[in-house]
């Protein structure tokens, strides 16, 4: 019996990269600078959902117990009250937390995932409302019917069981791991990236020679996610024509976005990006010391919306 030839180290590395690539979601916002995210795994999303259910139903049970101490509640009345309060607690909880915390509920914060807009723009209230209202029709109402709440028909329970299996299977086979609500709302659930700005790229304590000068108003446009994308570009040490053209395009896009009016040649594009990276990183770290965590370029719009 012939043995299969062992894979070389490079073949293992290529296979690992292919597996990782399956979970990468690349989004190009209107500014034209691509941002890569890691799609949240099904297990992580279920974990976040279980945490949120623990929070919401913990509050629900507390309210039911409070009502039962004040007035006598029969089984049918308790069932109707349970269904009503569950709806009234869930909807505001999911919508308000995702609006206030930029696509995160408490469960998503703990598991480090968030909802983003699939078109690269900021997550707007309409998308948040749509995806969470549809969650009621997709998951919560079928679960209540399945367990005999609001209906005791065996046919209804069977249909709901089949429906739930279909709904849970959709994110597994979806290209972007989207459930129905995400597809309709135009949203995706991604991991919150762990940004590690290494000293290989920049040293905040050692200013570079001949760097560009950026004012505070230049640095108020981008956040941690965009900085991570720029870091990926700076890590690419390629000197090819394609890489140079990419650097020039990204540099000019950033300059236009932040209102940087000083001219620079295409030969200085790389230096511009490096200088901007240094300044932007230092700016974000300084803001974070005062409790201002700027996650992405949409923070100004969110501040305006909530003011």
QUIPE-V421700 format. One record per pair of residues at least 24 apart in sequence whose C-alpha atoms are under 10 Angstrom apart, sorted by the first residue. I is the first residue (numbers start at 1). J is the second residue. D is the distance in Angstrom with one decimal. If there is no record, write none. Layout:
i;j;d
I;J;D
I;J;D
//
This chain:
i;j;d
22;175;9.0
22;176;9.4
23;175;9.5
23;176;8.3
23;177;9.0
23;190;9.5
24;176;9.0
24;190;9.3
25;118;9.3
25;175;9.6
25;176;7.2
25;177;9.9
25;188;9.1
25;189;10.0
25;190;8.2
26;118;9.4
26;120;9.3
27;117;9.2
27;118;7.0
27;119;6.8
27;120;5.6
27;121;9.4
28;118;9.2
28;119;7.3
28;120;5.7
28;121;8.9
29;117;9.8
29;118;9.2
29;119;6.6
29;120;4.0
29;121;5.9
29;122;9.1
30;119;8.5
30;120;6.9
30;121;7.1
31;120;9.2
31;121;9.6
31;250;9.0
31;253;6.4
31;254;7.8
31;256;9.0
31;257;7.3
32;120;9.6
32;249;8.8
32;250;7.7
32;253;7.1
32;254;9.2
33;120;9.9
33;226;8.3
33;229;8.0
33;230;8.6
33;246;9.7
33;249;8.8
33;250;6.3
33;251;9.6
33;253;7.6
33;254;8.4
34;120;8.9
34;226;8.9
34;229;7.3
34;230;9.3
34;250;9.4
35;120;8.4
35;225;7.6
35;226;6.9
35;227;9.6
35;228;8.3
35;229;5.5
35;230;8.8
35;232;9.6
36;190;9.9
36;193;9.6
36;225;8.9
36;226;9.5
36;228;8.9
36;229;7.0
36;232;9.5
37;116;9.9
37;189;9.5
37;190;6.3
37;191;6.9
37;192;8.0
37;193;7.3
37;225;9.0
37;229;9.5
38;113;9.6
38;189;9.0
38;190;5.6
38;191;5.5
38;192;8.1
38;193;7.7
39;113;8.8
39;114;9.8
39;176;7.3
39;177;7.2
39;178;9.6
39;188;7.8
39;189;6.3
39;190;4.3
39;191;6.0
39;192;9.4
40;111;9.7
40;112;9.1
40;113;6.5
40;114;8.4
40;115;9.6
40;176;9.5
40;177;7.9
40;178;9.9
40;188;8.7
40;189;5.8
40;190;4.5
40;191;5.1
40;192;8.8
41;113;9.4
41;171;9.6
41;172;9.2
41;177;8.0
41;189;8.9
41;190;8.3
41;191;8.4
42;168;9.4
42;171;7.6
42;172;7.3
42;177;7.9
42;178;10.0
42;189;10.0
44;107;9.9
44;108;8.8
44;111;6.6
44;112;8.7
44;113;8.0
44;190;10.0
44;191;9.1
45;107;9.0
45;108;7.8
45;111;8.0
45;112;9.8
45;113;7.8
45;114;9.7
45;189;8.2
45;190;9.4
45;191;9.7
46;107;9.7
46;108;10.0
46;111;9.9
47;107;7.6
47;108;8.6
47;110;9.4
47;111;7.3
48;104;9.8
48;105;8.3
48;106;8.0
48;107;4.3
48;108;5.1
48;109;8.2
48;110;7.4
48;111;5.9
48;112;8.7
48;113;8.2
49;105;9.2
49;106;9.6
49;107;6.4
49;108;7.8
49;111;9.7
50;107;7.6
51;105;9.5
51;106;7.7
51;107;5.0
51;108;8.4
51;110;8.5
51;111;9.1
52;90;9.1
52;93;8.9
52;94;8.5
52;105;7.3
52;106;6.6
52;107;5.0
52;108;8.2
53;90;8.6
53;107;8.6
54;107;9.2
55;90;9.7
55;93;9.5
55;106;8.5
55;107;8.6
56;86;7.9
56;89;6.6
56;90;6.3
56;91;9.9
56;93;7.5
56;94;9.4
57;82;9.8
57;85;9.6
57;86;7.3
57;89;8.4
57;90;8.5
59;85;9.7
59;86;9.3
59;89;8.1
60;85;6.7
60;86;6.4
60;87;9.8
60;88;9.6
60;89;7.3
60;90;9.3
61;85;9.6
61;86;9.4
76;149;9.7
76;150;9.5
79;148;9.8
79;149;6.7
79;150;7.6
80;149;8.2
80;150;7.3
82;149;8.9
83;141;9.1
83;144;7.9
83;149;7.5
83;150;7.7
86;140;9.3
87;136;8.3
87;140;8.9
87;141;9.1
90;132;9.1
90;133;9.8
90;136;8.9
90;140;9.4
91;129;8.8
91;132;7.0
91;133;7.1
91;135;9.4
91;136;8.3
92;129;9.6
92;132;9.5
93;132;9.8
94;128;8.5
94;129;8.8
94;131;9.7
94;132;6.7
94;133;9.3
94;135;9.9
95;125;8.4
95;127;9.8
95;128;6.1
95;129;6.0
95;130;9.2
95;131;9.0
95;132;6.6
95;133;8.7
96;125;9.4
96;128;8.8
96;129;9.1
97;128;9.8
98;123;9.4
98;125;8.9
98;128;6.8
98;129;9.3
98;132;9.5
99;123;8.4
99;124;8.0
99;125;6.6
99;126;9.9
99;127;9.8
99;128;7.0
99;129;9.0
99;302;8.8
99;305;9.9
99;306;9.4
100;125;10.0
100;302;8.5
100;303;9.8
100;305;10.0
100;306;8.2
101;302;9.6
102;128;9.7
102;295;8.7
102;296;9.7
102;298;9.1
102;299;8.7
102;302;8.2
103;128;7.7
103;187;9.8
103;188;9.9
103;189;8.7
104;189;9.6
104;192;10.0
108;189;9.5
108;190;10.0
108;191;9.2
108;192;9.4
109;192;8.9
111;191;8.6
111;192;9.0
112;190;8.8
112;191;6.0
112;192;5.4
112;193;8.3
112;194;9.5
113;189;6.7
113;190;5.5
113;191;4.2
113;192;5.1
113;193;8.7
114;188;8.3
114;189;5.6
114;190;5.6
114;191;6.3
114;192;6.4
115;182;9.1
115;187;6.5
115;188;5.6
115;189;4.5
115;190;6.4
115;191;8.8
115;192;9.5
116;182;9.8
116;186;8.8
116;187;5.6
116;188;5.5
116;189;6.3
116;190;7.3
117;182;9.2
117;185;8.4
117;186;6.1
117;187;4.5
117;188;6.3
117;189;8.9
118;176;9.3
118;182;9.0
118;183;9.1
118;185;9.0
118;186;5.5
118;187;4.9
118;188;5.9
118;189;9.2
119;186;7.3
119;187;8.1
119;188;9.7
120;187;9.6
121;297;9.3
121;298;8.0
122;296;9.0
122;297;8.2
122;298;5.6
122;299;8.8
122;301;8.2
122;302;8.6
123;186;9.4
123;187;8.0
123;298;8.3
123;302;9.2
124;185;10.0
124;301;9.8
124;302;9.0
124;305;9.8
125;305;9.7
126;185;7.9
127;181;9.3
127;182;8.5
127;184;8.6
127;185;4.9
127;186;7.0
127;187;7.2
128;181;9.7
128;182;9.3
128;185;7.6
128;186;9.7
128;187;8.6
129;181;10.0
129;185;8.6
130;181;7.0
130;182;8.5
130;184;7.7
130;185;5.8
130;186;9.5
131;179;9.1
131;180;8.3
131;181;4.5
131;182;5.7
131;183;8.5
131;184;7.4
131;185;5.6
131;186;8.6
131;187;8.0
132;181;7.2
132;182;9.0
132;185;9.3
133;181;8.1
134;179;9.8
134;180;7.8
134;181;5.3
134;182;8.9
134;184;8.8
134;185;9.1
135;179;9.0
135;180;8.4
135;181;6.3
135;182;9.3
136;181;9.6
137;181;9.2
138;163;8.2
138;164;7.5
138;166;9.7
138;167;6.7
138;168;9.2
138;179;8.9
138;180;7.7
138;181;7.8
139;163;8.9
139;164;6.7
139;167;7.7
139;168;8.7
140;164;9.7
192;225;8.9
192;295;9.5
193;224;8.9
193;225;7.6
193;228;8.3
194;224;9.4
194;225;9.5
194;228;8.9
195;224;7.4
195;225;8.1
195;227;8.5
195;228;6.2
195;229;9.8
195;231;9.3
196;228;8.1
196;231;9.1
197;227;8.8
197;228;7.9
197;231;7.3
197;277;9.6
197;278;9.7
197;281;8.2
198;231;9.2
200;235;8.7
201;231;7.8
201;234;7.2
201;235;7.2
201;274;8.0
201;277;8.9
201;278;8.7
202;231;9.8
202;234;10.0
202;274;7.9
202;275;9.0
202;277;8.0
202;278;6.2
202;279;9.9
202;281;9.2
203;278;7.7
203;282;9.8
204;278;6.7
204;279;8.5
204;281;8.3
204;282;6.7
205;282;9.7
206;278;10.0
207;275;9.1
207;278;8.4
207;279;9.6
208;271;9.7
208;274;9.2
208;275;7.7
208;278;9.0
209;275;9.7
210;271;8.7
210;272;9.9
210;275;9.1
211;271;7.1
211;272;7.3
211;273;9.9
211;274;8.4
211;275;5.6
211;276;8.7
211;278;9.5
211;279;9.8
212;262;9.2
212;264;9.4
212;268;9.9
212;271;8.0
212;272;6.4
212;273;9.3
212;274;9.2
212;275;5.9
212;276;7.5
212;279;9.2
213;260;9.6
213;262;9.6
213;272;9.5
213;275;7.9
213;276;8.4
213;279;8.3
214;258;9.6
214;260;7.9
214;275;8.6
214;276;7.3
214;279;6.9
214;280;8.7
215;258;9.9
215;260;9.0
215;279;9.0
216;279;9.4
216;280;9.3
216;283;8.0
217;258;7.6
217;259;8.4
217;260;9.5
218;254;9.6
218;255;8.6
218;257;8.7
218;258;4.9
218;259;6.5
218;260;6.8
218;276;9.3
218;279;9.6
218;280;8.8
219;258;7.2
219;259;9.9
219;276;8.5
219;277;9.9
219;279;7.6
219;280;5.8
219;281;9.2
219;282;9.7
219;283;6.9
219;284;8.4
220;258;8.0
220;280;8.6
220;283;8.6
220;284;8.9
220;294;9.1
220;297;8.3
220;299;9.1
220;300;8.1
221;254;9.5
221;257;7.7
221;258;6.3
221;259;9.7
221;280;9.5
221;294;9.6
221;296;8.4
221;297;5.5
221;298;8.0
221;299;8.3
221;300;7.6
222;254;9.4
222;257;9.4
222;258;8.6
222;280;7.9
222;284;9.1
222;294;7.8
222;295;8.3
222;296;5.7
222;297;4.2
222;298;7.8
222;299;8.3
222;300;9.3
223;280;8.3
223;281;8.9
223;283;9.8
223;284;7.3
223;293;8.3
223;294;5.0
223;295;4.9
223;296;3.8
223;297;5.2
223;298;8.2
223;299;7.8
224;280;9.2
224;281;8.3
224;284;7.7
224;285;9.9
224;293;8.5
224;294;6.4
224;295;5.0
224;296;5.5
224;297;8.3
225;294;9.0
225;295;6.2
225;296;5.3
225;297;8.0
226;277;10.0
226;280;10.0
226;295;8.7
226;296;6.4
226;297;7.2
227;276;9.5
227;277;6.9
227;278;9.8
227;280;7.5
227;281;7.3
227;284;9.5
227;295;9.7
227;296;8.6
227;297;9.8
228;277;9.5
228;281;9.9
230;273;7.8
230;274;8.9
230;276;9.4
230;277;7.2
231;273;9.4
231;274;8.9
231;277;7.5
233;270;9.6
233;273;9.0
233;274;9.8
234;270;8.0
234;271;9.9
234;273;7.7
234;274;7.1
234;277;8.9
243;270;10.0
244;269;8.1
244;270;8.0
245;269;9.2
246;270;9.8
247;271;9.6
247;272;9.3
247;273;7.7
248;272;9.3
248;273;9.1
251;276;9.1
//
